[in-house]
Amino acid sequence: MNFVVLGASAAGLTAAKVLRENAPDSEVTVVSSDEHVYSRVMMHEFLSKERDLNGINFVTPTFFTDHQIHWLGGKTAVKLDTAAKKVFCADGTEVPYDRLLLATGAKYCIPPITGLRDAGRVFGFRDYADAVQLDVLAHAGRRCAVIGAGLVGMDVAYALSKRGVEVTVIEMADRIMALQLDHRAAAAYQSRFEAAGCRFVLSAQVQRAETGENGLIRSLVLADGREIDCDFAVVCAGVRPNTSFLAGSGVDCERGVAVDTQMRTSCPDVFAAGDVTGLSGVWLNAMQQGTVAAKNMCGMQAVYAEPLSLRNTMNFYGLMTLSFGAGRLENYLAGEGYVREDAGKNVYQKIYVKDGRVVFVILQGDVKSNAVWQYLLANGTDLKRLLADTGKDLFSLTMADVKKL
Ligand SMILES: Cc1cc2nc3c(=O)[nH]c(=O)nc-3n(C[C@H](O)[C@H](O)[C@H](O)COP(=O)(O)OP(=O)(O)OC[C@H]3O[C@@H](n4cnc5c(N)ncnc54)[C@H](O)[C@@H]3O)c2cc1C
């Protein structure tokens, strides 16, 4: 069997390894635009100069030889012919396959804000090439506007401020990392970023970009008329699955490549996993999807169950937070919740509850009880009954207690 995997990141390389393990006599070829293997999750540490390119590699240097995987790096698929079972690359390379995995991830998008798409020195932060471009501009004293205070925006803000760049983060929500954190947890990070020199403009909408005579961005004008001067800008306001090369291939796309629970696409012998499916946008889930896809490509029976909650980990300035929940945090902010705080130790834990059951959890500064809360969330445990049965208070529950019910 000739297996081909498009993409050399979380989904693609996990799948390639699983293919090799389960089909030792098959050919496994990975094709990727990326010329290096690196973790996007760690890329900000390359930009901050805390790690070099090797330091953000997430496989061993001998990964491809150890697993007898043929890697064609620096090759971008531009067309897929599912009838001929061939991938066509921009440089003319044709790659035939028996079974194909699409693991091409996502790319950043620049919103249709007046002048922003045409302005020079406006970047995204998704690929190593983006980090290299920013690295060149990251001189102390330069001014950078970061649009979006989600996880990617905060990675960029962290790295650039570490380099001495004067960073202003502009965010539509009223707090940073709003999908993951409530106001209290977000404020703990914001004050740390501010101490490092970052400025924040929250509840703000960018209306247009102004450029100088050279066509380079010089400021962002907000809906309320305020103007944020900058020498360059980084847009961290969403991604889109990398599917353009699938036009005319017969592979159905919705949010991303449409897949069933076995990660099969609408075309026979074509599977998809990771951010290209639009299912999650989380590294760990991309790996899990890659594993399920690869097993099914080998003829095994594996099923991907969409997780009830997407778990996010944040770690800036030594403050670690885990957050997870069923659905959007915004829906629970005004509802019932229980708090444990220890300001001296920078601990803030908030358990959001609806109808007597855990619905969202934020663990900041102390994440040890994480398994307990994940269990209660996943099982929809009746908290009142659990506390009555165990005679304990909410924050002293252990795994032994929660499994009793
Ligand atoms: C800055 C940043 C920070 C992040 N932080 C976190 C975090 O803290 N926690 C978390 O869980 N997730 C985080 N994520 C998201 C996480 O990185 C992704 O969920 C994960 O990388 C998805 O893996 P993937 O394999 O699906 O795709 P990607 O990592 O996007 O990789 C896609 C691969 O496909 C290749 N490719 C693309 N198009 C083509 C083509 N046409 N032909 C050939 N090859 C192609 C690329 O070169 C690449 O190798 C972050 C992402 C970014 C950008």
The ligand as a MOL file (V3000), in Angstrom:
LIG
                    3D

  0  0  0     0  0            999 V3000
M  V30 BEGIN CTAB
M  V30 COUNTS 53 58 0 0 0
M  V30 BEGIN ATOM
M  V30 1 C 0.7960 30.8040 17.1650 0
M  V30 2 C -0.0840 29.6320 17.4700 0
M  V30 3 C -0.2610 29.2440 18.7840 0
M  V30 4 C -1.0590 28.1470 19.0840 0
M  V30 5 N -1.2090 27.7840 20.3840 0
M  V30 6 C -1.9020 26.6780 20.6700 0
M  V30 7 C -1.9810 26.2170 22.0170 0
M  V30 8 O -1.4660 26.8410 22.9410 0
M  V30 9 N -2.6640 25.0550 22.2600 0
M  V30 10 C -3.2520 24.3340 21.2430 0
M  V30 11 O -3.8450 23.2900 21.4970 0
M  V30 12 N -3.2020 24.7590 19.9690 0
M  V30 13 C -2.5510 25.9050 19.6500 0
M  V30 14 N -2.4670 26.3260 18.3560 0
M  V30 15 C -3.1910 25.5470 17.3180 0
M  V30 16 C -2.3560 24.3510 16.8660 0
M  V30 17 O -1.0900 24.7800 16.4890 0
M  V30 18 C -3.0740 23.6540 15.7230 0
M  V30 19 O -4.3050 23.1310 16.2050 0
M  V30 20 C -2.2420 22.5360 15.1290 0
M  V30 21 O -1.0220 23.0260 14.6310 0
M  V30 22 C -3.0160 21.8490 14.0130 0
M  V30 23 O -2.2010 20.8780 13.4340 0
M  V30 24 P -2.4430 20.3770 11.9520 0
M  V30 25 O -1.4970 19.2610 11.7540 0
M  V30 26 O -3.8790 20.1400 11.7200 0
M  V30 27 O -2.0830 21.6260 11.0020 0
M  V30 28 P -0.9180 22.6730 10.9480 0
M  V30 29 O -0.1310 22.7170 12.2010 0
M  V30 30 O -1.5170 23.9450 10.4630 0
M  V30 31 O 0.0510 22.1010 9.8190 0
M  V30 32 C -0.3500 22.0140 8.4880 0
M  V30 33 C 0.7260 21.3310 7.6830 0
M  V30 34 O 0.2730 21.2150 6.3340 0
M  V30 35 C 1.2200 21.7860 5.4330 0
M  V30 36 N 0.4810 22.3230 4.2910 0
M  V30 37 C -0.4630 23.2960 4.2690 0
M  V30 38 N -0.9390 23.4550 3.0140 0
M  V30 39 C -0.2900 22.5680 2.2390 0
M  V30 40 C -0.3440 22.2390 0.8670 0
M  V30 41 N -1.1910 22.8370 0.0230 0
M  V30 42 N 0.4930 21.2800 0.3970 0
M  V30 43 C 1.3570 20.6390 1.2370 0
M  V30 44 N 1.4460 20.9040 2.5540 0
M  V30 45 C 0.6220 21.8530 3.0520 0
M  V30 46 C 1.9480 22.8220 6.2710 0
M  V30 47 O 3.2170 23.1070 5.7000 0
M  V30 48 C 2.0290 22.0900 7.6150 0
M  V30 49 O 3.0950 21.1800 7.6130 0
M  V30 50 C -1.6960 27.4310 18.0210 0
M  V30 51 C -1.5200 27.8340 16.7070 0
M  V30 52 C -0.7130 28.9170 16.4290 0
M  V30 53 C -0.5360 29.3340 14.9820 0
M  V30 END ATOM
M  V30 BEGIN BOND
M  V30 1 1 1 2
M  V30 2 1 2 3
M  V30 3 2 2 52
M  V30 4 2 3 4
M  V30 5 1 4 5
M  V30 6 1 4 50
M  V30 7 2 5 6
M  V30 8 1 6 7
M  V30 9 1 6 13
M  V30 10 2 7 8
M  V30 11 1 7 9
M  V30 12 1 9 10
M  V30 13 2 10 11
M  V30 14 1 10 12
M  V30 15 2 12 13
M  V30 16 1 13 14
M  V30 17 1 14 15
M  V30 18 1 14 50
M  V30 19 1 15 16
M  V30 20 1 16 17
M  V30 21 1 16 18
M  V30 22 1 18 19
M  V30 23 1 18 20
M  V30 24 1 20 21
M  V30 25 1 20 22
M  V30 26 1 22 23
M  V30 27 1 23 24
M  V30 28 2 24 25
M  V30 29 1 24 26
M  V30 30 1 24 27
M  V30 31 1 27 28
M  V30 32 2 28 29
M  V30 33 1 28 30
M  V30 34 1 28 31
M  V30 35 1 31 32
M  V30 36 1 32 33
M  V30 37 1 33 34
M  V30 38 1 33 48
M  V30 39 1 34 35
M  V30 40 1 35 36
M  V30 41 1 35 46
M  V30 42 1 36 37
M  V30 43 1 36 45
M  V30 44 2 37 38
M  V30 45 1 38 39
M  V30 46 1 39 40
M  V30 47 2 39 45
M  V30 48 1 40 41
M  V30 49 2 40 42
M  V30 50 1 42 43
M  V30 51 2 43 44
M  V30 52 1 44 45
M  V30 53 1 46 47
M  V30 54 1 46 48
M  V30 55 1 48 49
M  V30 56 2 50 51
M  V30 57 1 51 52
M  V30 58 1 52 53
M  V30 END BOND
M  V30 END CTAB
M  END
